[in-house]
Amino acid sequence: MSAANDMAEMPVQLPRDPASAAQARSRYFNSGNAFNIKLPPVPGHIFMDEPAKAMKSEVTGFINCDQSDRMQCAFPATTPLMLARYAVVKAGETLDTMLPNTASIWYVIKGGADLTVGGEKATLGKADVFLLPGGVPSSISAREDSVFWAVGNDPQLRFDASAPATGAEAAVQFVHYPADEIVHQLDVVYSRNANDSTSGHALIFSAEKTEAARNITPTMTLSLNTLKPQSEQPPHKHNSAAITLVVAGDPAYSMVADQKCDWSAWATLVTPPAAKHSHHNDGNTRAEFLIVQDGGLYYHARTMGFEFY
């Protein structure tokens, strides 16, 4: 069959003689050309320049981990559905944190600050985690120079031109996970043995609204993963993309699609969906790393596809 007669090579089909504007907006494809869409893959990458810039910055604001150009994405994105960013708030200054997403997950890398979310307030310190609802006015006022790491589903909302629900219909509420409580809850996990069906000792963050799904938001998951000294997490894969913040580990590294990614302080690692990957701690202290995935989507669709090699 010549390419000229192959329906997979046909262009979009337009309506013949539309009788209305609504009919004129119709488009048609076929079983050959509708399913051969080829998009650039999600790049595996470790962002090191961005955290270094954030730690030295003298300006309050955001520093995105943006791979949109490599993915041919029309808006800032770290993976197709998530955007990671560093936030700098200089002492005595305030950063507006009302972002265009359903929710954003935050970690305090350094400093101390006061957070206002709607009518609620919280005092933030190093290693705190907090969850911000989108569409709700919020801001961070720093008592000292502060640096944060945050991941939101901004690209997901940009992709389908949606907006976060607010009020009683909001998907998430403001949640604060203080550092000392995180340490305690992780110690509780470490009081039990991990079995071969788990990926080691990890603390999974959830919230009152999403407790049934065991996620932190409807579409995103957050875990504080650990590796004991001189240990490794076996190679595995899952259909969700993962964005990882290096919290502690010296020396430690990840293998992503057979590429070695050496860890550095506060680096952000991107693991593409379905990529074989593993994490390794060659040091004599415990390695810790925060992982955000768009896993809630895949759990809901029954397509997570977690598998050890």
N, C-alpha and C positions, 0 to 999 in steps of 0.2 A: 504494500500500500504506500503510495507517495505521501509525503508530508502534506501536500496540498489537500488531500482527501482525508487526512487524519483529524478527527474531531478534537483531539487534544491540542491541536495547533490553531483552533478557531479563536477569533477575538470575541469579546463580549457581544451578545446579541441584544439589539435595541428593539423597542416596540415599533411596529410597522406604521401605524397611523393613530397615535394616541388621541383620545377624545377629551382628555382632561390633563391637568397638571399632575394629578396623582398617577394616572396611567403613564405619563411621560417619564416619571421617576423610576419605572420598572426596568430591571436588567435581567438577562438570562445567560446561564452557562450550561455546560453539559457534564456528563460523567467522566469525560476525559480531561477537560481543562479546569474543572472546579477543584480537583483534588491533587494537582501537581504544583501547589504553591510552595515555593522554596524561599525560606527566610534564613538569614544568617543565624548560625547557632549562638547560644549564650556563651560568651567567652569565659573560660576559667581564668581567674586573675587574682593577684593579691595586691591590694592598694597599700603602698607604704609611704608615698610622697604626701598623700592627703593627711594622715595623722601627724606626720612630721610638721607639716605646715600649720595644722591646728594647734599643736603644742607651742609653736613659736609665734603665733599670730598676735598682733597688737590691735586687731579690729574685731569687734563683735559682729557675728554673722555665721552663715552656714558655708560649709565646704562639701560639695556633693561628690560621691563616688559614682561617677557617671560613665556608663558604657553605651549610651544611646546611639552614638555614631557607628559603633561596631555592630550594633544590632539593627541598624536602619530603623530606629525608633524615633518618632516625631517629638518626644518629650523626654526630659531627664529620667534615666532609669539605670539601676544597677543590674537588675534582671528584668524580664518583661513585665513583672507585676509588682516589683518592690524597688524602693530607692533608699539606699543607705547614705547617711550624711554625718559629718562631724559638726558640732555647734560650739562656737566660742562665745563666751560672755565675759567681758572684762569687768574688773571690780568696779562697783558703783554704777554699772550699766544694766539695761534691761533688753531682753530679746523676745520679740513676739513669736510665740510657738504655735499659733493657730494655723495649722497646715491643711492643704487640700487633700485629705485622705479620710478613710474611715477611722483609722487609729495609727498611732506611732508608738514604738517601743523604745525606751530611752535607758541609757546607762551613764552614770556619772564617772568619768575617767579621773578627773581631779577637781578640787575646789570645793566651795560651799556656796549655796544659793537658796533663795526663797522662790517657791513656785506658787503661782496663782492659776487655778483652773475654775472658771465660772465663779461660783461663790465659795469654793474650797481653797485652802492654803496648805502648804507643806514645806518643811525645812529639809533641804537636800544636802547630803554629804557624799564623800567618795564611796564608790561601789554600790550606791543605791540604784535600784531599777524602778522605773515608773511607766505607766501606760496612760497616754493622752488620747482622749476622744477627739476626732475631727469635728469641725464645725462648732466647737466651743471655744470662746475666747480664753487664751492662756498665755502666760508669759513667765520668763525666768529672770529674776533680779539677783545679780551676783554680789555676794559679800566679799569675795576674793576672786582672782582670775580663775575661771572655770572652763572645763572642756567636757563635752558630752558626745556620745555616739547614739544615733537614732536610726531606726528603720521604719518606714511607713509604706502603705500600699498605694501611694500616690499614682504610680503608673497604671494600676488597675482601674482607678476611677477616671483617669484621663482616657484610657482605652475605650471605655463604654460611655464616656461623657456623663457620668453620674455624680451625685453629691452625697455627702454623709447625712444620714438622718440625725435629728437632734431630739432632745427631750426624752419622753418615755419610749420613743421608737428607736433611739440610738442603739447601735450595735454593741458599744462598749461604754463603760464608765471610767472615770479617773481612778487609778489604783496605784498605791505606793508600796513598794517592797523594800524596806530598809535593809541596809547592808548586814546589820547584826542578825536580823531575822533570817536572811538568806543563808548566812553561815550556820545558824542553828538548824534550819530545815535540811541543809546539805549534810550536816552531821547525822541527822536522823536517817537519811538515805544510806550513809556509810555504815550505819549500825547493822545493816543487813547485807547479805551476800548477793552479788550479781550472778545471774545464771547465763548459760550459753545463748539464750534467746534474746538477751538484752544487749545494748551497745555500751555496757559499763555503767558506772555510777554517775547518774546525771539527775539534776533537779529540773523538773518541768514546771513552768509558771502557768497558772491559770487564774481565773477571776470568778466572782460571784455569778456574773451573767453567762459565762461560758464554761462553767464547771462541768456540765453534762458532756460537753465535747472534749474536755481536758485540754483545751487550747486557751491561749491568752486573748485572741480575737477570733471571730468566725473564720477568717482566712489565713491567719498567721499563727505559727507556733514559736515558742521561745523555750530554749533549754540552756542550762549551765552545765556543759559537759566537762568531765574531768578525766585525766589519765594519771594513774599512779606512777611514781618514778620508775624509769626503765621499763615502760610498758607501751602497748599500742592498741588502737582500736582496729579490729580486722577490716579488710576491704569489704565495702558494701555499696549499695546504690539505692536510690529512691527517685520517684518521678518529680518530686518537688525540687525547686532550686533552693540553695542554701546560701546565706550570708553570715559569715562567722567573724566575730571580734576576738582577737588574741588578747586574753586577759593576763595569763601567766604561763610560762614555759620556756626553759632555757637549759639546753637547746631542745627545740621541738620543731616539727615540720609536718606537712600534709603531703600526701600523694594524691593528685587529682588527674585522672585520665593518664596515669603513668608519668606525670610531670611532678617533680619535687618542688614544693613551695615552702621555703624556709620561713619560719615565723619571726616576726619582730614585734616589739612592743606596740600594741594598739593597732596593728595592721588589720585590714578587712579582707577576708578571703571569700571569693565567689566560687561555689561549686555548681556547675551546670546541672540541669535536670538529667537524671539517668546516667550520670558520669560515675564510673568506678572511683572510689576514693577511700582513703584511710588516714588516720592521724597517729603520730608517733612522738613519744616523749623519751628522749635520750638523756634527760637530766636527772638529778638526784632530789628534785622537789616536785610536788604535784603540779601538773599542767591544768589550766582552766581556760575554757573558751565558750563564749556565748554564741548560740546558733539560732538565727531566725530563718524560718522556712515559710513558703506559701503553702504549707502542708494542710491547713484547714480545708482548702479547696479540694485537695486530693482525697482526704479522709471522707469528706462529704460525698464525693463522686465514687468512692470505693475503688480508687485507682492509685493509691500511694505506691504500691509496688516495691516495698522495702524488701531487700534480699541481701544476705551475706554471700560472698564468693567462697 
